[in-house]
Amino acid sequence: MQASIVLKSGKERPVLRRHPWVYSNAIDRFEGKVYPGSTVNVLSHDGKFLAKGLYSPSSQIRVRILTWDEKKVIDHAFFKGRVSKAIEHRAQWVKNTNAIRLIFGESDGLPGLVVDQYADTLVCQFLFVGMEHWKDAIVQALVKQTNCKRIVERSDAAVRAREGLEPHVGVLFGEMPDAPIEVNECGVLYSVDVLNGHKTGFYVDQRDSRDLLSQLAKDKEVLNMFCYTGGFSLAALKGGAKHVTSVDSSGEALAMAQKQMVLNGFDASRATWLDSDAFAVLTQFRKEGRQFDIVVLDPPKFAPSSHHLDKALRAYKEINRAGMQLLRPGGLLFTFSCSGAVDSALFEKTVAMASAEAMTHSSDFEMDFRLMKRLSSGADHPLLTSFPEGDYLKGLMLQRA
């Protein structure tokens, strides 16, 4: 008999609204034997079936729901079907690239699982004990349905510790890559270090914004802060930017960016790479009176949790105010937050506060900013209306009036 988790009275409402998480404080009792990764029925306080999910004894999210269909059997065929559906969605909606988010956790009905495709290589992150339990089934499904050459595991995110799991990096299928993987995104070539790069090696979630920047960059002077391996920088150069200045505090990332310059055949004289602290560079450029046609602010996660929120908001306001002050009249600001603890409304409010301060301290009395476009990840990062937590990447494109 399958084990069940019975919810406290009144705690069934999120499940009925199709939210895929059940928190520990919503659980009244257990019926039957549960273990890490086991399939459990989620029942209302009066014993009515609500959903089926996978159990995690260590996390505050005790159950991640897989289905609301009582007749569904959670087995190898179930995961094969979910993987197939995710791949079909990308085949329909994602074009002009072989760097794709193939599976996006809860949004694809596979909570705690991330799979990125880089050409013939897949990179997986198993971030939840339930997905760890079904790892073999998932790998088998990926091998059969993608014809990939190899599958690399990058399950080294800190969130695994909250699941009682050790970090793991290695090869799940095929052989270890002996060089970075080359991918093509909208005509730009990128080298992806799947073993040592951030996350799974590359930020595929910024594809649409990089492409938009490329379309707007012709003959422009561009400043790319927190540039990592130069994704936005290379997109701007592809679009015909006059010059791109890129800043990051990682010398290794900048070295990779410059190798990609050569890979794409771009003129090295059109690019400057600064190994420095972004906050210090923004201050220095402001003092020097430097101005640019386009400024890109794509910082790392300032707020890994709500405990860091106040400090993060101060940092977002500081960099946005500085970035705005470096714009020429008519210039564009691309600004982003990947902090899940900062929702879209709060991010926009913070950017608005930054613009007010930038205008207050400007000698140009006509200075103002227009919100031209809201930016987000692409179709390979689908968002469920029932799961707002999946909307982690927020972006705005503003124009200095």
C-alpha positions in Angstrom: 0.0 0.0 0.0 1.3 3.4 -1.0 2.1 5.7 1.9 0.1 8.9 2.5 0.7 12.3 4.0 -2.4 13.9 5.6 -2.6 17.7 5.6 -3.8 19.8 8.5 -7.3 21.2 8.2 -7.3 24.2 5.8 -3.8 23.5 4.4 -5.2 21.9 1.2 -5.9 25.1 -0.6 -2.5 25.6 -2.3 -2.6 22.0 -3.5 -6.2 22.5 -4.9 -4.8 25.6 -6.7 -2.2 23.3 -8.3 0.8 24.7 -6.4 3.4 21.9 -6.6 4.9 22.3 -3.1 3.8 21.0 0.3 5.6 22.5 3.2 6.4 20.7 6.5 4.1 22.9 8.5 1.1 21.8 6.4 1.5 18.2 7.4 -0.6 16.7 10.2 0.5 13.0 10.0 1.9 10.2 8.0 0.1 7.0 7.1 2.4 4.1 6.0 6.2 4.0 5.6 8.0 7.0 3.9 11.6 7.3 2.9 13.7 9.8 1.0 12.3 10.0 -2.6 9.3 7.8 -1.9 6.1 8.3 -3.8 3.3 9.5 -1.4 -0.4 10.4 -1.7 -1.3 13.8 -0.4 -4.6 13.7 1.4 -6.9 16.4 2.8 -7.5 16.4 6.6 -10.7 14.3 6.0 -8.9 11.7 3.9 -9.7 12.9 0.3 -7.1 12.3 -2.4 -5.5 15.6 -3.6 -2.3 14.6 -5.4 0.8 12.4 -5.7 4.3 13.5 -5.1 7.8 12.6 -3.9 8.8 12.9 -0.3 11.8 14.7 1.2 12.5 14.3 4.9 15.2 17.1 5.1 13.7 20.0 3.2 11.1 22.4 4.4 9.4 21.5 1.1 8.4 18.0 2.3 6.5 16.9 -0.9 6.9 18.1 -4.5 3.9 17.1 -6.4 4.1 15.2 -9.7 0.4 14.7 -10.6 -3.1 15.5 -9.4 -4.4 12.4 -11.2 -5.1 9.5 -8.7 -4.9 6.9 -11.5 -1.3 7.9 -12.6 1.4 5.4 -11.7 4.8 6.9 -10.8 7.2 4.6 -12.6 9.8 4.6 -15.4 7.1 5.2 -18.1 5.8 8.2 -16.1 9.2 9.9 -16.3 9.8 8.9 -19.9 6.5 10.7 -20.7 7.4 13.9 -18.9 10.8 14.0 -20.5 9.2 13.5 -23.9 6.7 16.3 -23.4 9.4 18.7 -22.3 11.5 18.0 -25.4 8.5 18.4 -27.7 7.8 21.8 -26.2 11.3 23.0 -27.0 11.2 21.6 -30.5 8.1 23.6 -31.2 9.1 26.9 -29.6 12.9 27.2 -29.5 14.7 28.1 -32.8 18.1 29.5 -33.9 20.2 27.8 -31.2 21.6 24.5 -30.0 21.9 25.8 -26.4 18.5 25.1 -24.8 17.0 24.5 -21.4 15.5 21.1 -22.0 13.9 20.6 -18.7 12.9 23.4 -16.2 11.9 21.7 -13.0 8.4 22.2 -11.7 7.4 24.0 -15.0 7.9 20.7 -16.8 6.4 18.5 -14.1 9.8 17.3 -13.0 10.5 19.3 -9.8 14.1 19.9 -8.8 15.4 18.8 -12.2 17.3 21.1 -14.6 18.6 19.8 -17.9 20.5 22.0 -20.4 21.4 21.0 -23.9 24.7 22.2 -25.4 24.9 20.8 -28.9 25.4 17.0 -28.4 26.0 17.3 -24.6 23.3 17.4 -21.9 24.1 18.8 -18.4 21.8 17.8 -15.5 21.2 19.2 -12.1 19.4 16.9 -9.6 18.4 19.3 -6.9 15.8 17.3 -5.1 16.0 14.0 -3.3 13.0 12.8 -5.3 14.7 13.3 -8.6 17.8 11.7 -7.2 15.7 8.7 -6.5 14.6 8.4 -10.1 18.0 9.5 -11.7 18.5 6.3 -13.6 15.1 6.4 -15.2 15.6 10.0 -16.2 19.0 9.5 -17.7 17.7 6.5 -19.7 14.8 8.6 -21.1 17.2 11.5 -22.0 19.6 9.1 -23.8 16.8 7.5 -25.8 15.0 10.7 -26.7 17.8 13.1 -27.6 20.6 11.0 -29.2 23.0 12.9 -27.1 26.7 12.1 -27.1 27.1 12.5 -23.3 25.3 13.5 -20.2 27.2 15.4 -17.5 26.0 15.9 -14.0 26.5 19.3 -12.3 24.6 18.6 -9.0 26.8 20.9 -7.0 24.4 23.6 -6.1 24.0 24.5 -2.4 20.3 23.6 -2.4 21.3 19.9 -2.4 22.5 20.2 1.2 19.0 21.2 2.2 17.8 17.9 0.7 20.4 15.9 2.7 22.4 15.2 -0.5 26.1 15.5 -1.2 27.3 17.5 -4.2 28.1 15.4 -7.3 29.9 16.3 -10.5 30.7 13.7 -13.1 29.5 11.9 -16.3 26.3 9.9 -16.3 26.5 8.7 -19.9 29.2 8.7 -22.5 32.7 10.1 -21.9 34.0 13.2 -20.1 34.4 16.2 -22.5 38.0 17.0 -23.1 37.3 20.6 -24.2 34.6 23.3 -23.9 31.4 22.6 -25.9 30.9 24.9 -28.8 27.3 26.2 -29.3 25.6 28.6 -31.7 23.1 31.1 -30.4 21.5 33.3 -33.0 24.6 33.3 -35.1 27.1 33.9 -32.2 29.5 31.1 -31.2 30.0 30.4 -27.5 32.3 28.0 -25.7 30.7 26.3 -22.7 32.7 24.8 -19.9 30.2 22.3 -18.6 32.4 21.0 -15.8 33.7 24.3 -14.3 31.4 27.1 -15.5 28.7 28.7 -13.5 25.5 26.6 -13.0 25.5 24.2 -16.0 28.2 26.3 -17.8 26.2 29.0 -19.6 23.2 31.3 -19.0 20.7 30.1 -21.6 18.0 32.1 -19.9 19.3 35.3 -21.4 19.1 34.2 -25.0 16.1 36.5 -25.9 17.7 39.5 -24.2 21.0 39.0 -25.9 19.3 38.7 -29.3 17.4 42.0 -28.6 20.6 43.7 -27.6 22.3 42.5 -30.8 19.5 44.0 -32.8 19.9 47.4 -31.1 23.7 47.6 -30.9 24.8 48.8 -34.3 27.3 51.6 -34.1 26.7 51.9 -30.4 29.2 52.1 -27.5 28.2 49.4 -25.0 29.1 48.8 -21.3 28.5 45.3 -20.0 28.9 45.0 -16.3 29.2 41.6 -14.6 29.9 40.2 -18.0 31.0 36.6 -17.0 32.2 35.0 -20.3 30.9 37.8 -22.4 27.4 36.7 -23.5 26.0 40.1 -23.9 29.3 41.5 -25.1 29.6 39.1 -28.0 25.9 39.6 -28.9 26.6 43.3 -29.1 29.6 42.8 -31.3 27.7 40.5 -33.6 25.1 43.3 -33.9 27.8 45.8 -35.1 28.6 47.7 -31.9 31.3 50.3 -32.3 32.9 49.3 -29.1 32.1 47.1 -26.0 33.6 47.6 -22.6 33.1 44.5 -20.4 33.7 44.2 -16.7 34.0 41.1 -14.4 35.9 40.2 -11.3 36.8 36.7 -12.7 40.0 36.7 -14.8 39.2 33.1 -15.9 35.8 34.2 -17.2 37.3 37.1 -19.1 40.0 34.8 -20.6 37.2 32.6 -21.9 35.4 35.7 -23.3 38.5 36.8 -25.2 38.9 33.3 -26.7 35.3 33.5 -27.9 36.2 36.8 -29.6 38.7 34.9 -31.7 36.2 32.0 -32.3 33.8 34.5 -33.8 36.4 36.4 -35.8 35.5 39.7 -34.1 38.0 42.6 -34.2 39.8 42.7 -30.9 40.1 46.5 -31.1 36.4 46.8 -30.7 36.4 45.3 -27.2 37.9 46.2 -23.8 38.0 43.7 -21.0 38.4 44.9 -17.4 39.2 42.5 -14.5 37.8 44.6 -11.7 35.0 45.1 -9.2 31.9 46.2 -10.9 30.9 48.7 -8.2 34.3 50.3 -8.2 34.3 50.6 -12.0 30.8 52.2 -12.1 32.0 54.8 -9.5 35.2 55.5 -11.5 33.4 55.9 -14.8 31.0 58.3 -13.2 33.8 60.4 -11.8 35.5 60.4 -15.3 32.3 61.5 -17.0 32.2 58.4 -19.2 29.0 57.8 -21.1 27.6 55.0 -23.2 24.8 54.3 -25.6 23.9 51.0 -23.9 24.6 49.8 -20.4 23.9 46.2 -19.4 23.6 45.3 -15.7 23.3 41.5 -15.2 24.7 40.9 -11.7 24.8 37.6 -9.8 22.1 36.7 -7.4 22.2 39.4 -4.7 19.5 37.8 -2.6 19.9 34.0 -2.3 17.1 34.1 0.3 14.7 36.6 1.9 17.2 37.0 4.7 19.4 38.9 2.3 16.7 41.0 0.8 17.4 44.5 2.3 21.1 44.3 1.4 20.2 43.1 -2.1 17.8 45.9 -2.7 20.4 48.5 -1.7 22.9 46.9 -4.2 20.3 46.8 -7.0 19.5 50.4 -6.4 23.1 51.4 -6.3 24.1 49.8 -9.6 21.0 50.9 -11.4 21.5 54.5 -10.3 25.1 54.4 -11.4 24.3 52.7 -14.7 21.6 55.3 -15.5 24.1 58.1 -14.8 26.4 56.7 -17.4 23.8 56.8 -20.2 23.9 59.3 -23.0 20.5 61.0 -23.8 18.5 58.4 -25.8 20.7 55.6 -24.3 19.3 52.2 -23.3 19.7 50.4 -19.9 19.3 46.6 -19.8 18.9 45.7 -16.2 18.2 42.3 -14.5 17.7 40.4 -11.3 17.9 36.7 -11.0 17.1 36.7 -7.2 14.0 34.6 -6.5 13.4 36.6 -3.3 13.0 39.8 -5.4 9.7 39.6 -7.3 9.0 41.6 -10.5 7.0 44.4 -8.7 9.8 44.9 -6.1 12.5 44.9 -8.7 10.6 47.6 -10.8 10.0 49.6 -7.6 13.8 49.5 -6.8 14.7 50.5 -10.4 12.2 53.4 -10.2 13.8 54.6 -6.9 17.2 54.4 -8.6 16.0 56.5 -11.5 14.6 59.1 -9.1 18.0 59.4 -7.4 19.8 59.5 -10.8 17.6 62.4 -11.9 17.9 64.3 -8.6 21.7 64.2 -8.8 21.9 65.1 -12.5 22.6 68.6 -13.9 20.3 67.7 -16.8 16.9 69.0 -15.7 15.2 67.2 -18.6 16.6 63.8 -17.6 14.0 61.1 -17.3 13.6 57.4 -18.1 11.1 55.4 -20.1 10.2 51.8 -19.5 10.5 50.4 -23.0 10.2 46.6 -22.4 10.0 44.0 -19.7 12.4 41.2 -20.2 12.4 37.6 -19.1 13.7 34.1 -20.0 12.6 32.4 -23.2 10.1 29.7 -24.2 12.4 27.0 -22.9 11.8 28.4 -19.4 8.0 28.0 -19.3 6.2 29.6 -16.4 3.2 28.0 -14.8 0.4 30.4 -13.6 0.1 28.1 -10.5 3.8 28.4 -9.7 5.0 32.0 -9.5 8.3 30.9 -7.9 9.4 29.8 -11.3 9.7 33.4 -12.4 13.2 34.0 -11.1 14.7 36.1 -13.9 13.3 39.7 -14.1 14.6 42.3 -16.6 13.8 45.8 -17.8 14.9 47.8 -20.8 14.8 51.5 -20.1 15.6 54.5 -22.3 17.0 57.8 -21.1 14.6 60.4 -22.3 
